[in-house]
Amino acid sequence: MLDGFCNDGGFSLTAARAGASSVLGVDISDEAVARARSNAAINGIANVHLKPATCLPMLKTLSEHEEKFDVIVLDPLRSQGRKRNVQTAKKGYRISMQQHCRSFRAEEYC
């Protein structure tokens, strides 16, 4: 499972505890990743890898390395800009995410 914008690890840790064989959680915030790692340790969850990184470039890197994921969760924080910037931000996220995430699907799901 890939959890982009994982924040404190809510989706990542839930999937790991529910039986995902491996989970990659990515967030731009070092502090959020530290909290997610702490949450994993507190709950005895070991099958999760949490990485501080900018999510959209990480999607591109994972795509280039032909990584495959059965489940992908992308839950970005809402845009911190002004209301007029929201539509542009949403379009940029959607296009970038769609471009890279198509290549992540395991063969049996294509």
Secondary structure, DSSP 8 states (H G I E B T S, - for coil): -EEET-TTTHHHHHHHHHT-S-EEEEES-HHHHHHHHHHHHHTT--SEEEEES-HHHHHHHHHHTT--BS-EEE------S-HHHHHHHHHHHHHHHHHHHGGGB-GGG-
